[in-house]
Amino acid sequence: MATVRLEIITPEAVAYRDDVDMVLLPAELGEMGVYPMHVPLITKIMPGELVVTKGAEKARIAIGEGFAEITQTNIRVLADMAIEEAQIDEEAAEKAVERAQERLRQGSLGDEEVAMVNVILAKSLAQLKVKRRR
């Protein structure tokens, strides 16, 4: 069976690199399945769950905002966060959600602060979604 090369790159490091059978991306317009020989495109990635299928195994990764470049043989994801399920600290993510929600409830934030808190909230919720999947 044909495979596609997946690379997930964050500002800190290459978070994932392997040949895989299929990738399910949280794209801007909804979940998007990518198989080998996919039509080339670039799409925006939203915070959520990225699922990698390799054989019978599935890896789940909490992904932040970014972009995916897709060709027939490669998927390159550039994101501001990528955390594999086993590395997610559920308690820390829960606390981050609580802090973000509290700051939003206070209502004394400027537009930039609201945007920043919403990004933190989305990333933390993505981590919890991946961690609590099972």
Beta strands, then each sheet from edge to edge (+ up, - down):
strand 1: 4-9
strand 2: 14-20
strand 3: 22-27
strand 4: 30-34
strand 5: 41-45
strand 6: 48-54
strand 7: 57-63
strand 8: 66-70
strand 9: 74-79
strand 10: 82-84
sheet 1: 2+ 1- 9- 8+ 5-
sheet 2: 4+ 3- 6+ 7- 10+
end
